[in-house]
Amino acid sequence: MARLQDSSEYLGDTAKLNEILSERGYLFLRDALGRKKIGKVGGDIIGVLRSFGFVPPGSSQAVWSGKVPSGNELTLGHGSAVAKINNLPSIKNLILRGGQVSLLKRLLGGEIFSWVENKDRGIRIMLPGKMSYSTVGGVKGTTVTPAHQDNYFFRTPNYYTTWIPLIDTDESVGGLAIAEGSHRNGYYQHWYRGPEYLGVPENRQEAESWSVSGGSPATGDVMAENFAMTWLNADYLAGDLLIFHPLMLHRGLENTSNKIRLSADIRYQRKGTPTIWRARHTFSYSKRFEAELRDTVGKMGVEPALALKVIDRLYVEGPKSEGLKTRARAAAKLLTVNNNS
């Protein structure tokens, strides 16, 4: 795997940083947020995880005790341990006043809107190994995030994702990898197999395998196999900052160490620019809507490929006063007509 290019030498040159961000689709900045400051955030999270038994007693490091989550302790958005972490003053300060906010203010030329969803989705906790899980929205996935574009989940161009390692994260701990230049290729096909989110196939063989096993694309028009992929990552250190474009293809790497990977996954845009409904609501709210949507479409009895497209269409539109059943039937009829025309 190739390495991300460090642009920290240009931290004082806003024009140059914007030029690099436009060309590469990302900015990787060593120690842009300060090792000591981010180390304090990581230490506070470790303290909570230790109180829940995920870190051995007396340990100040993110060493995994071997405990498997009980119930919803680590469920993104509303888990008991996650909720306690999200309420830490250092987490709130990182999300609202961290160095990435002031940097984006410079890059975007104005005040910054921190998405409401950041409050209960921003901190990611990844135990070693690859484990399956189900979300409140009824989607099945794994703790190793598949290749995807954030534009699939947040259909708007007016934001950047910031990814922040909260502990030192080498190849064994995993981290994030991005596909070089993929932000210039357009909107990739994103696949599901029933309720299981598969992401973007990395080659034709993977796409064919998913299709044979019942998978199909929910949305997107670019086939990834038409482009060669060069994956980029780094041995991340606490204090580093990665900013990337909504169309940048990226994926999580498996944590094969004995540590718990801690990172922040936070989205911002310039205040006053058009946004999407999810940016104005908590993650838990959006997942409850998704659960209701999937249940409604599931009871319609339409074939799976059409059901995926109906769910995608209505989830992008978000909650409205009109009933979901009425909206789902209208969407299915329209999509069927368009597909047959």
N, C-alpha and C positions, 0 to 999 in steps of 0.2 A: 504494500500500500504506500502511495506517495505521500509527501508531507505538505501541510498547509504552509502558505507563505506568510511570514510574520511581517506586519506593516507597522509595528509599534514605533519605528523610527520617524514616522510621519504624524505622530499623535498631535503635534502642534500645527499641522498644516491641513485645515479643513478641506480645502479645494482638492488636494492630493488624495485624501481619504475618500472623498466622494467619487473621484475618478477611478480609484481602485475598486471601490464597492460596485460601481456601475459595470466595470470591465470584468471583474472576477465573480461578481455576485456575492462576495463575502469579504469581511474584514476579520483577520485573526490578529489579536493584539496581546502580546505578552505583558503580563503584570499591569494591565491597564487599570485594574480596580484595586490593586494593592494586596499583597499576600497576607499581611497582618489583618486587614479588615475582613477579607473573605474567610480567612482562617477562623476568625471569631464567629462568623455566621455558621460555618461548618461545625465548630465546637458546640454551639448551642443546639444544633440538630442532633448531634451525637449524644448530648445529655438527655434529650427526650427519648431517643431510641434506646439508650441504656436503661431508662426508667421503665420501658416496656419490655425489656429483656432481649432486645435484638443485638445489643452490644454487651460484652461481659462486664460484670461489676468492676469498678475501678479503672476501666480502660478509657483513655481520652482519645483513642483512635477509632476510625470507622471499621473496626474489626467485627465481622459477623460472628455471633454466638452460635449460630446454627438453628436458631429458633425460626420456625415456619409461622407466618402470620395466622392469628386466630381470628376468625370472623372477618371484619372489614378494617382491621387495624391500619393497614397500609393502602387502603383503597383511595385512589386519587379523588380529591374533591371533598369527601366526607368521612374518611376513615378516622378512628379515634386518635391514633398517633399522629396522623397527618394533620388533623384539625388543631391539635396542640402545637405542632410545628408551625403551621400557618399563622398562629396567633403570637408567635415570638416577636418581640419588638425589633430584633435584628433582621428578621425576614421582612417585616413591613417596611423597615427603613431601606433595605436593599432594593425592594421592588419600586418604591416611590422616590427614593433619593440616592440611589446608588450611582456610581460614576458613569454607568452606561446611559443614564437618563440625561446627564449634562452633556455627554458626548453626542447623543442623538439630537439634542436641542441644537447643537452646532451644525450637525450634518443636515438636518431638515429645515434649519433656519426659522425656528419658532418654538413656542411652548409645546410640551409633550403630553399626550394622553396615554396614561397607563391603563390598559384594558382591565375592566372589572374582573374578568375571568382570571387574571393573574393572581388574585387573592387566594383562590383555593385550588389552583392548578399549577402554579409556578414552580414549586419545589418537587423534584423527582427523586425517588428513593428506589434504587435497583439492587436487589439482593443477588448474590452469585447464582449462576445457572440460568436455565430457560424454563420458565413456568407459565402455564396457561392461566387465564383469568377471564371473568366476565364483568363488564361494566354495568352501571345502573341503566344505561341505554340499551342493554341487551346484546351488545357487540362482544364477540369473543376475540381475544388476542393473546399475545405472549409478552413477557417482560423484556424481550429483545425486540425493540421497535423496528418493523420492516421498512424498506425503502419507500419513501413517500415525499410529496411536496406539501408544505403547509397550506398552499393555495387550495388543496382539496378540502381541508377542514374549514378554512376561512377564506371564502371566495371574494376577496377584495385585494387590490394591489397596494393599498395605502398604508402598509405597515412593514416593520422589520422584526424578525425574531432575534432575540439575544440569548445565547446559550453560555452559561457560566459554570465551570467546574468549581465545586465548593470544597473538594479535597484534591490532592494530587492524583491524577488519573492517567496511568500508563496503559500500555497495550493490554495487560492482563485485566485491569479494572474495566476496560472497554472505552466508553466515551462515545463521541459522535463522529461520523464520517460523512463527507459530502462529495457528490459527484461533480468533478471539475467541469465548469462551463454549462452545466445542465439547465441553468436558469434561462439560457438563450434558446432552448429547444421547444418551448411551448408547454402545454398542459398535458401531462402523461395520463395514460389510462390507469385508473386505480381499481383494483379487483377485490371482490368478496367471494367467499364460498359459503352460502347461507348467511348466518350471522357472524362468520369469521372474517375479520379484515385481513387481507393478504398483502395489500400494498401495491407497489409497482414491480412487475416482473423485470428482472435484470437482463434477461436474454430470451430468445425465442423458445428455447427448451423449457424454461421455467413457465412461460406463458402457456405452452402446450400442455405441460403437466397439470397446471391449475385448471385448464379447460376440461381435460379428461376427468378430473376428480370433481367436477361440478362447479367450478369457479367461473366467473364472468365479470367483465368490467362494469362498474356502476356509473362511471363518468370518465371524461377525458378523451382526447382524440389522437394523441401522439403515442406510438408504440415504441417502448424503450429500446427494443432490439434494433431499431434503426440507427442507434447512436452507440458508439464505443464509450464505455464508462471507465474513467480513471478515478478511483476513490482516494480521497485525501483525509488524513487525520493528523494527530499530533500526540506527543506525550504531554498532556495538559497539566498545568500547575494551578493551584488555588491562586486566584487573582487574574488569571487570563480571561479574555473576552472574545467570543465569536459572534459576529453579527452577520445575518444572511438574508437574501432575497426570498420572497414567498414562493417563487418557482424553483428554488434550489432543491434538487433531489438530495435527500439525506437519509441516514438510517442509524439506529443504535448498534453498538457492538456488544457482543456478549461479555458479561462480567465473569471471567474464569478465575478470579482471585479469591482470597478469603476476606475481602473487604466489601462493605456496602457502598455502592457508588452514589454520591450525592451531587446533584447539579440543580441549576435553576434554568427554567425554560420560559422566558418572559417576552411579551409582545407589546410594542409601542407604535404610535403613529403621531404625526403632527396634529395638535389640537385643532379642531374645526374642519378637518378633512373628512370626506364621506367614509363611513365605516359599516360594519355589519351588526346584526342583532346580538351575536354571541359576545362581541366586544363590550356590550353594555350590561351583561348579565354574568352571574357566577357560573362556573363549570357545572356545579351541581344542578342548577336550573336548566341548563342546556341539555344535560343528560336525562333529566326527568322528561323533558319534551321529547327527546329522541326515543325514550322507552315507550311513551304513549304513541308516538308515530309508528314505530315498528310493530307494536301490538295491533294498531288499527289496520295497517296495510297487510299484516299477516292474516287477518281474519277475512280479507277480501277474496282470497283464493286465486289470485292471479299468478301466472307463472313466475318463477324466481327472478329471471333476468329483468322482467318488467317491474317487479316489486322493488328491486334495487334502484331502478331509475326513478320510480315514484318517491321512494324514501329520500333519495338524493335531492330531488327537486324541492320537496317540501321542507327538508331540513335546511337547505340554503335560504328559503324564504322565511323560515322561522315561525313562531307562534302568531296567530291572527285571531280575530274575533269569530270568523267563520269556522264551523266545526271541522275537525280533521277528517272525518269520514266523507263529508261532502267534497272537501278539497282533494282527498286521495282519489276518489272516483273520477273527478274531473281531470286530474293529472294523468291517470291511467288511460282515460279515453283520448286525451290529446296526444299522449306519447304513442299510443297505438296507431292513431291516424297518421301522425308524422312518420312513423316507421314504415307504414304501408304505402305512403305516397311517393 
